[in-house]
């Protein structure tokens, strides 16, 4: 004797529609000047993007803007800081980082988001706990939209990754935009040739 549950399941299986193909990814055309578009997008997010500068200019910027007593953490080869992350076990030890210099894998022109995989940030808290972010992205790794980036990254891979699109911001306080309310106060992106 079949229970009502089994009868319902049998009826569902009998009337199950056939599989349909997934829809194709839509194309979202964008203009060819990706650098200018990225710069405009990050400006709207409260950040800044520079192009045409190398690691030597970035190092000079760090040396000129920040003092020796401020903690500078660089995870980019060729740019030095004064804080070594190798011995950090607890992310709370990062609380006094003034500047974090990181390298992103992909930049998104439509919204200035930059993909930072875990192996390039070491600790998940780093892009959010530093007072200032400097992120390097190769110009050849600028893509028009998020659809294109998701085709390049594998979100099913183990580990962590995050999109960062400018400094921290909120408009929760009397509907006024406040930059750096609960995260980095500034973000400068260097678009590297």
MARKE-763496 format. One record per residue: residue number from 1; residue in one letter; chain; x, y, z of N, C-alpha, C in turn. Coordinates in Angstrom, 1 decimal. Layout:
N
[NUM "A" "A" [X Y Z] [X Y Z] [X Y Z]]
...
END
This chain:
193
[1 "X" "A" [0.9 -1.2 0.0] [0.0 0.0 0.0] [0.9 1.2 0.0]]
[2 "X" "A" [0.6 2.1 -1.0] [1.4 3.4 -1.1] [0.9 4.4 -0.1]]
[3 "X" "A" [1.8 5.1 0.5] [1.4 6.2 1.3] [1.1 7.4 0.4]]
[4 "X" "A" [0.5 8.4 0.9] [0.2 9.6 0.1] [1.4 10.3 -0.3]]
[5 "X" "A" [2.4 10.3 0.6] [3.7 10.9 0.3] [4.3 10.3 -1.0]]
[6 "X" "A" [4.3 8.9 -1.0] [4.9 8.2 -2.2] [4.1 8.5 -3.4]]
[7 "X" "A" [2.8 8.6 -3.3] [1.9 8.9 -4.5] [2.2 10.3 -5.0]]
[8 "X" "A" [2.5 11.2 -4.1] [2.8 12.6 -4.5] [4.1 12.6 -5.3]]
[9 "X" "A" [5.1 12.0 -4.7] [6.5 11.9 -5.3] [6.4 11.2 -6.7]]
[10 "X" "A" [5.7 10.2 -6.8] [5.5 9.5 -8.1] [4.8 10.4 -9.1]]
[11 "X" "A" [3.8 11.1 -8.7] [3.1 12.0 -9.6] [4.1 13.2 -10.1]]
[12 "X" "A" [4.9 13.6 -9.2] [5.9 14.7 -9.5] [6.9 14.1 -10.6]]
[13 "X" "A" [7.4 13.0 -10.3] [8.4 12.3 -11.2] [7.8 12.1 -12.6]]
[14 "X" "A" [6.5 11.7 -12.6] [5.9 11.4 -13.9] [5.6 12.7 -14.7]]
[15 "X" "A" [5.4 13.8 -14.0] [5.1 15.0 -14.7] [6.2 16.0 -14.8]]
[16 "X" "A" [7.4 15.5 -14.5] [8.6 16.4 -14.4] [8.9 16.9 -15.8]]
[17 "X" "A" [9.1 18.2 -16.0] [9.4 18.7 -17.4] [10.9 18.3 -17.7]]
[18 "X" "A" [11.2 18.3 -19.0] [12.5 18.0 -19.5] [13.5 19.1 -19.2]]
[19 "X" "A" [14.8 18.8 -19.2] [15.8 19.8 -18.9] [15.9 20.8 -20.1]]
[20 "X" "A" [16.1 22.1 -19.7] [16.3 23.1 -20.7] [17.7 23.6 -20.6]]
[21 "X" "A" [18.3 24.1 -21.7] [19.6 24.6 -21.6] [19.7 25.9 -20.8]]
[22 "X" "A" [20.8 26.1 -20.2] [21.0 27.4 -19.5] [21.1 28.5 -20.5]]
[23 "X" "A" [20.6 29.7 -20.1] [20.7 30.8 -21.0] [22.1 31.2 -21.2]]
[24 "X" "A" [22.4 31.8 -22.4] [23.8 32.3 -22.6] [24.0 33.6 -21.8]]
[25 "X" "A" [25.3 33.8 -21.6] [25.7 35.0 -20.9] [25.4 36.2 -21.8]]
[26 "X" "A" [24.7 37.2 -21.3] [24.5 38.4 -22.2] [25.8 39.2 -22.4]]
[27 "X" "A" [25.9 39.8 -23.5] [27.0 40.7 -23.8] [26.7 42.1 -23.4]]
[28 "X" "A" [27.6 42.7 -22.7] [27.4 44.1 -22.3] [28.6 44.9 -22.9]]
[29 "X" "A" [28.4 45.5 -24.0] [29.5 46.3 -24.6] [29.9 47.4 -23.8]]
[30 "X" "A" [31.2 47.7 -23.9] [31.8 48.9 -23.2] [32.8 49.5 -24.1]]
[31 "X" "A" [33.1 50.7 -23.9] [34.0 51.5 -24.7] [35.4 50.9 -24.6]]
[32 "X" "A" [36.3 51.2 -25.5] [37.6 50.6 -25.5] [38.6 51.3 -24.5]]
[33 "X" "A" [38.4 52.5 -24.0] [39.3 53.1 -23.1] [39.0 52.6 -21.7]]
[34 "X" "A" [39.5 51.5 -21.4] [39.2 50.9 -20.1] [39.8 51.6 -18.9]]
[35 "X" "A" [41.0 52.2 -19.1] [41.7 53.0 -18.0] [40.8 54.2 -17.6]]
[36 "X" "A" [40.4 55.0 -18.6] [39.6 56.1 -18.2] [38.3 55.7 -17.6]]
[37 "X" "A" [37.7 54.7 -18.1] [36.4 54.2 -17.5] [36.6 53.7 -16.0]]
[38 "X" "A" [37.7 53.0 -15.8] [38.0 52.5 -14.4] [38.2 53.7 -13.5]]
[39 "X" "A" [39.0 54.7 -14.0] [39.3 55.9 -13.2] [38.0 56.6 -12.8]]
[40 "X" "A" [37.1 56.7 -13.8] [35.8 57.4 -13.5] [35.0 56.6 -12.5]]
[41 "X" "A" [35.0 55.3 -12.6] [34.2 54.4 -11.7] [34.7 54.5 -10.3]]
[42 "X" "A" [36.0 54.4 -10.1] [36.6 54.4 -8.7] [36.4 55.8 -8.1]]
[43 "X" "A" [36.5 56.9 -8.9] [36.2 58.2 -8.4] [34.8 58.3 -7.8]]
[44 "X" "A" [33.8 57.7 -8.5] [32.5 57.7 -7.9] [32.4 56.9 -6.6]]
[45 "X" "A" [33.3 56.0 -6.4] [33.4 55.2 -5.2] [34.2 55.8 -4.1]]
[46 "X" "A" [34.8 57.0 -4.3] [35.5 57.7 -3.3] [37.0 57.3 -3.4]]
[47 "X" "A" [37.5 56.6 -4.4] [38.9 56.3 -4.5] [39.5 57.0 -5.7]]
[48 "X" "A" [40.8 56.6 -6.0] [41.6 57.2 -7.0] [42.3 56.2 -7.8]]
[49 "X" "A" [42.4 56.3 -9.1] [43.2 55.4 -9.9] [44.2 56.2 -10.7]]
[50 "X" "A" [45.5 55.7 -10.7] [46.5 56.3 -11.4] [47.1 55.4 -12.4]]
[51 "X" "A" [47.6 55.9 -13.5] [48.2 55.0 -14.5] [49.5 55.7 -15.0]]
[52 "X" "A" [50.3 54.9 -15.6] [51.6 55.4 -16.1] [52.7 55.5 -15.1]]
[53 "X" "A" [52.5 55.0 -13.9] [53.5 55.0 -12.9] [54.0 53.6 -12.5]]
[54 "X" "A" [55.3 53.5 -12.2] [55.8 52.2 -11.8] [56.0 52.0 -10.3]]
[55 "X" "A" [56.6 50.9 -10.0] [56.8 50.6 -8.5] [57.7 51.6 -7.9]]
[56 "X" "A" [58.6 52.2 -8.6] [59.6 53.2 -8.0] [58.8 54.4 -7.6]]
[57 "X" "A" [57.8 54.9 -8.4] [57.0 56.0 -8.0] [56.1 55.7 -6.8]]
[58 "X" "A" [55.6 54.5 -6.8] [54.8 54.1 -5.7] [55.6 54.1 -4.4]]
[59 "X" "A" [56.8 53.6 -4.4] [57.7 53.6 -3.3] [58.0 55.0 -2.8]]
[60 "X" "A" [58.2 55.9 -3.8] [58.5 57.3 -3.5] [57.2 57.9 -2.8]]
[61 "X" "A" [56.0 57.6 -3.3] [54.8 58.1 -2.7] [54.7 57.6 -1.2]]
[62 "X" "A" [55.0 56.4 -1.0] [54.9 55.8 0.4] [55.9 56.5 1.3]]
[63 "X" "A" [57.1 56.6 0.8] [58.2 57.3 1.6] [57.9 58.7 1.9]]
[64 "X" "A" [57.3 59.4 1.0] [57.0 60.8 1.2] [55.7 61.1 2.0]]
[65 "X" "A" [54.7 60.2 1.9] [53.5 60.5 2.6] [53.4 59.9 4.0]]
[66 "X" "A" [54.1 58.8 4.2] [54.0 58.2 5.5] [55.3 58.2 6.3]]
[67 "X" "A" [55.2 58.3 7.6] [56.4 58.4 8.4] [56.9 57.0 8.8]]
[68 "X" "A" [58.1 56.9 9.3] [58.7 55.7 9.7] [58.0 55.0 10.8]]
[69 "X" "A" [57.3 55.7 11.7] [56.6 55.1 12.8] [55.2 54.6 12.4]]
[70 "X" "A" [54.8 54.8 11.2] [53.5 54.3 10.7] [53.8 52.9 10.1]]
[71 "X" "A" [52.9 51.9 10.4] [53.1 50.6 9.9] [52.6 50.5 8.4]]
[72 "X" "A" [53.6 50.1 7.6] [53.3 49.9 6.2] [53.5 48.5 5.8]]
[73 "X" "A" [52.5 47.8 5.3] [52.6 46.4 5.0] [52.5 46.3 3.5]]
[74 "X" "A" [53.5 45.7 2.8] [53.5 45.5 1.4] [53.6 44.0 1.1]]
[75 "X" "A" [52.6 43.6 0.3] [52.6 42.2 -0.2] [52.9 42.2 -1.7]]
[76 "X" "A" [53.6 43.3 -2.2] [53.9 43.4 -3.6] [55.4 43.4 -3.7]]
[77 "X" "A" [56.0 42.5 -4.5] [57.4 42.4 -4.7] [57.9 43.7 -5.4]]
[78 "X" "A" [59.0 44.3 -4.8] [59.5 45.5 -5.4] [59.0 46.7 -4.6]]
[79 "X" "A" [58.1 46.6 -3.7] [57.7 47.7 -2.9] [57.8 47.3 -1.4]]
[80 "X" "A" [58.6 48.1 -0.7] [58.9 47.7 0.7] [58.0 48.4 1.7]]
[81 "X" "A" [57.8 47.7 2.8] [57.1 48.3 3.9] [58.0 48.0 5.2]]
[82 "X" "A" [57.4 48.3 6.3] [58.1 48.1 7.6] [57.4 47.2 8.5]]
[83 "X" "A" [56.5 46.4 8.0] [55.7 45.5 8.8] [55.8 44.1 8.1]]
[84 "X" "A" [56.2 43.1 8.8] [56.3 41.7 8.2] [55.0 40.9 8.7]]
[85 "X" "A" [54.3 40.4 7.7] [53.1 39.7 8.0] [53.3 38.2 8.3]]
[86 "X" "A" [54.5 37.7 8.0] [54.8 36.3 8.1] [54.6 35.7 9.5]]
[87 "X" "A" [54.8 36.5 10.5] [54.7 36.1 11.9] [53.4 36.3 12.5]]
[88 "X" "A" [52.4 36.9 11.8] [51.1 37.3 12.3] [50.2 36.0 12.3]]
[89 "X" "A" [49.8 35.6 13.4] [48.9 34.5 13.6] [47.5 34.9 13.8]]
[90 "X" "A" [47.3 36.0 14.6] [46.0 36.5 14.9] [45.8 37.8 14.2]]
[91 "X" "A" [44.7 37.9 13.4] [44.4 39.2 12.6] [44.4 40.4 13.5]]
[92 "X" "A" [44.1 40.3 14.8] [44.1 41.5 15.7] [45.4 42.2 15.7]]
[93 "X" "A" [46.5 41.4 15.3] [47.8 42.0 15.3] [48.0 43.0 14.1]]
[94 "X" "A" [47.0 43.1 13.2] [47.0 44.0 12.1] [46.3 45.3 12.4]]
[95 "X" "A" [45.8 45.5 13.6] [45.0 46.7 13.9] [45.7 48.0 13.7]]
[96 "X" "A" [47.0 48.0 13.7] [47.7 49.3 13.6] [48.3 49.5 12.2]]
[97 "X" "A" [47.9 48.7 11.2] [48.4 48.9 9.9] [47.9 50.2 9.3]]
[98 "X" "A" [48.8 51.1 8.9] [48.4 52.3 8.3] [48.1 52.2 6.8]]
[99 "X" "A" [49.0 51.4 6.1] [48.9 51.3 4.7] [49.1 49.8 4.4]]
[100 "X" "A" [48.2 49.2 3.5] [48.4 47.9 3.0] [48.6 48.1 1.5]]
[101 "X" "A" [49.7 47.5 0.9] [50.0 47.5 -0.5] [49.7 46.1 -1.0]]
[102 "X" "A" [48.7 46.0 -1.9] [48.3 44.7 -2.3] [48.3 44.6 -3.9]]
[103 "X" "A" [48.2 43.4 -4.4] [48.1 43.3 -5.8] [46.8 42.5 -6.1]]
[104 "X" "A" [45.9 43.1 -7.0] [44.7 42.4 -7.4] [44.9 41.6 -8.6]]
[105 "X" "A" [44.0 40.6 -8.8] [44.1 39.8 -10.0] [43.3 40.4 -11.1]]
[106 "X" "A" [42.1 40.9 -10.9] [41.3 41.4 -11.9] [40.6 42.7 -11.5]]
[107 "X" "A" [40.5 43.7 -12.4] [39.8 44.9 -12.1] [38.5 45.0 -13.0]]
[108 "X" "A" [37.5 45.5 -12.5] [36.2 45.6 -13.2] [35.9 47.1 -13.5]]
[109 "X" "A" [35.8 47.4 -14.8] [35.6 48.7 -15.3] [34.3 49.3 -14.8]]
[110 "X" "A" [33.2 48.5 -14.9] [31.9 49.1 -14.6] [31.7 49.6 -13.2]]
[111 "X" "A" [32.4 49.0 -12.2] [32.2 49.4 -10.8] [33.5 49.6 -10.0]]
[112 "X" "A" [34.6 49.4 -10.7] [35.9 49.6 -10.1] [36.2 48.5 -9.0]]
[113 "X" "A" [35.5 47.4 -9.0] [35.8 46.3 -8.1] [37.1 45.6 -8.5]]
[114 "X" "A" [37.9 45.2 -7.5] [39.1 44.5 -7.7] [39.0 43.2 -7.0]]
[115 "X" "A" [39.4 42.1 -7.7] [39.3 40.8 -7.1] [40.7 40.5 -6.4]]
[116 "X" "A" [40.6 40.3 -5.1] [41.7 39.9 -4.2] [41.6 38.5 -3.7]]
[117 "X" "A" [42.3 37.6 -4.3] [42.2 36.2 -3.7] [43.0 36.1 -2.4]]
[118 "X" "A" [42.7 35.1 -1.6] [43.3 35.0 -0.3] [44.8 34.9 -0.3]]
[119 "X" "A" [45.4 34.2 -1.3] [46.8 34.1 -1.3] [47.5 35.4 -1.5]]
[120 "X" "A" [46.8 36.5 -2.0] [47.4 37.8 -2.1] [47.1 38.8 -1.0]]
[121 "X" "A" [46.3 38.3 -0.1] [46.1 39.2 1.1] [46.4 38.5 2.4]]
[122 "X" "A" [46.8 37.3 2.4] [47.2 36.5 3.5] [46.2 36.4 4.6]]
[123 "X" "A" [45.7 37.5 5.2] [44.7 37.5 6.2] [43.5 38.2 5.7]]
[124 "X" "A" [42.3 37.6 5.9] [41.1 38.1 5.3] [40.8 39.5 5.8]]
[125 "X" "A" [41.2 39.8 7.0] [40.9 41.1 7.6] [41.7 42.3 7.0]]
[126 "X" "A" [42.8 41.9 6.4] [43.8 43.0 5.9] [43.2 44.1 5.1]]
[127 "X" "A" [42.4 43.8 4.0] [41.9 44.9 3.2] [40.9 45.8 3.9]]
[128 "X" "A" [40.4 45.3 5.1] [39.4 46.1 5.8] [39.9 46.7 7.0]]
[129 "X" "A" [41.0 46.3 7.5] [41.5 46.8 8.8] [42.6 47.9 8.6]]
[130 "X" "A" [43.2 47.9 7.4] [44.2 49.0 7.1] [43.5 50.3 7.0]]
[131 "X" "A" [44.2 51.4 7.4] [43.6 52.7 7.2] [43.6 53.2 5.8]]
[132 "X" "A" [44.6 52.7 5.0] [44.7 53.1 3.6] [45.1 51.9 2.8]]
[133 "X" "A" [44.5 51.8 1.6] [44.8 50.7 0.7] [45.5 51.2 -0.6]]
[134 "X" "A" [46.5 50.6 -1.0] [47.1 50.8 -2.3] [47.0 49.4 -3.0]]
[135 "X" "A" [46.4 49.4 -4.2] [46.2 48.2 -4.9] [46.7 48.3 -6.3]]
[136 "X" "A" [47.6 47.4 -6.7] [48.1 47.4 -8.1] [47.3 46.4 -8.9]]
[137 "X" "A" [47.0 46.8 -10.1] [46.3 45.9 -11.1] [46.9 46.1 -12.4]]
[138 "X" "A" [47.2 45.0 -13.1] [47.7 45.1 -14.5] [46.6 45.6 -15.4]]
[139 "X" "A" [47.0 46.5 -16.3] [46.0 47.1 -17.3] [45.4 45.9 -18.1]]
[140 "X" "A" [46.2 44.9 -18.4] [45.7 43.8 -19.2] [44.7 43.0 -18.5]]
[141 "X" "A" [44.6 43.2 -17.2] [43.6 42.4 -16.4] [42.4 43.3 -16.1]]
[142 "X" "A" [42.2 44.4 -16.8] [40.9 45.1 -16.6] [39.9 44.5 -17.6]]
[143 "X" "A" [38.7 44.2 -17.0] [37.6 43.7 -17.7] [36.4 44.6 -17.6]]
[144 "X" "A" [35.5 44.5 -18.6] [34.4 45.5 -18.6] [33.4 45.3 -17.5]]
[145 "X" "A" [33.0 44.1 -17.1] [31.9 43.9 -16.2] [32.2 42.7 -15.3]]
[146 "X" "A" [31.3 42.5 -14.3] [31.4 41.4 -13.4] [31.2 40.0 -14.1]]
[147 "X" "A" [30.4 40.0 -15.1] [30.2 38.7 -15.8] [31.5 38.2 -16.4]]
[148 "X" "A" [32.3 39.1 -16.9] [33.6 38.7 -17.5] [34.6 38.2 -16.4]]
[149 "X" "A" [34.6 38.8 -15.3] [35.5 38.4 -14.2] [35.1 37.1 -13.7]]
[150 "X" "A" [33.8 36.9 -13.5] [33.3 35.6 -13.0] [33.7 34.4 -13.9]]
[151 "X" "A" [33.9 34.7 -15.2] [34.3 33.7 -16.2] [35.8 33.4 -16.0]]
[152 "X" "A" [36.6 34.3 -15.3] [38.0 34.1 -15.1] [38.3 33.5 -13.8]]
[153 "X" "A" [37.5 33.7 -12.8] [37.8 33.2 -11.5] [36.9 31.9 -11.2]]
[154 "X" "A" [37.4 31.1 -10.3] [36.6 29.9 -10.0] [36.2 30.1 -8.5]]
[155 "X" "A" [35.0 30.5 -8.3] [34.5 30.7 -7.0] [34.3 29.4 -6.2]]
[156 "X" "A" [34.4 28.3 -6.9] [34.3 27.0 -6.2] [35.6 26.5 -5.6]]
[157 "X" "A" [36.7 27.2 -6.0] [38.0 26.8 -5.5] [38.0 27.0 -3.9]]
[158 "X" "A" [38.7 26.2 -3.2] [38.8 26.4 -1.8] [39.5 27.7 -1.5]]
[159 "X" "A" [39.3 28.3 -0.4] [39.9 29.5 0.0] [38.9 30.7 -0.1]]
[160 "X" "A" [39.5 31.8 0.0] [38.7 33.0 0.2] [39.1 34.0 -0.9]]
[161 "X" "A" [38.2 34.8 -1.3] [38.5 35.9 -2.2] [37.5 37.0 -2.0]]
[162 "X" "A" [37.8 38.2 -2.3] [36.9 39.3 -2.1] [37.0 40.4 -3.2]]
[163 "X" "A" [35.9 41.0 -3.5] [36.0 42.2 -4.4] [36.0 43.4 -3.5]]
[164 "X" "A" [37.0 44.3 -3.8] [37.0 45.6 -3.1] [36.9 46.7 -4.1]]
[165 "X" "A" [36.0 47.7 -3.8] [35.7 48.7 -4.8] [35.8 50.1 -4.2]]
[166 "X" "A" [36.9 50.4 -3.6] [37.1 51.8 -3.1] [37.1 51.7 -1.6]]
[167 "X" "A" [37.3 52.9 -0.9] [37.4 52.9 0.5] [36.0 52.6 1.1]]
[168 "X" "A" [36.0 52.4 2.4] [34.8 52.2 3.2] [33.9 53.4 3.1]]
[169 "X" "A" [32.6 53.2 3.0] [31.7 54.3 2.9] [30.3 53.9 3.4]]
[170 "X" "A" [29.6 54.9 4.0] [28.3 54.7 4.4] [27.5 56.0 4.3]]
[171 "X" "A" [26.2 55.9 4.2] [25.3 57.1 4.2] [24.3 56.9 5.3]]
[172 "X" "A" [24.6 56.1 6.3] [23.6 55.8 7.4] [23.4 57.0 8.3]]
[173 "X" "A" [24.4 57.8 8.4] [24.4 58.9 9.3] [23.7 60.2 8.7]]
[174 "X" "A" [22.5 60.4 9.0] [21.7 61.6 8.5] [21.8 61.7 7.0]]
[175 "X" "A" [21.9 60.5 6.3] [22.0 60.4 4.8] [23.1 61.2 4.2]]
[176 "X" "A" [24.2 61.4 5.0] [25.4 62.0 4.5] [26.5 61.0 4.2]]
[177 "X" "A" [27.1 61.1 3.1] [28.1 60.1 2.7] [29.4 60.3 3.6]]
[178 "X" "A" [29.8 59.3 4.2] [31.0 59.3 5.1] [32.0 58.3 4.6]]
[179 "X" "A" [33.2 58.7 4.2] [34.2 57.8 3.7] [35.1 57.4 4.9]]
[180 "X" "A" [35.4 56.1 5.0] [36.2 55.5 6.0] [35.5 55.3 7.3]]
[181 "X" "A" [34.2 55.1 7.3] [33.4 54.9 8.5] [33.8 53.6 9.3]]
[182 "X" "A" [34.0 52.6 8.5] [34.2 51.3 9.2] [35.2 50.4 8.4]]
[183 "X" "A" [36.2 51.1 7.8] [37.2 50.4 7.0] [38.2 51.4 6.5]]
[184 "X" "A" [38.9 51.1 5.4] [39.9 52.0 4.9] [39.4 53.4 4.6]]
[185 "X" "A" [40.2 54.4 4.9] [39.8 55.8 4.7] [40.1 56.2 3.3]]
[186 "X" "A" [41.0 55.5 2.6] [41.3 55.8 1.2] [41.8 54.6 0.5]]
[187 "X" "A" [41.6 54.7 -0.8] [42.1 53.6 -1.7] [42.6 54.2 -3.0]]
[188 "X" "A" [43.9 53.9 -3.3] [44.5 54.3 -4.5] [44.9 53.1 -5.3]]
[189 "X" "A" [44.4 53.0 -6.6] [44.7 51.9 -7.4] [45.7 52.4 -8.5]]
[190 "X" "A" [46.8 51.6 -8.6] [47.8 51.9 -9.6] [47.5 50.9 -10.8]]
[191 "X" "A" [47.2 51.4 -11.9] [47.0 50.5 -13.1] [48.3 50.4 -13.8]]
[192 "X" "A" [48.9 49.2 -13.7] [50.2 48.9 -14.2] [50.3 48.4 -15.6]]
[193 "X" "A" [51.2 48.9 -16.4] [51.4 48.5 -17.8] [52.1 47.2 -17.8]]
END
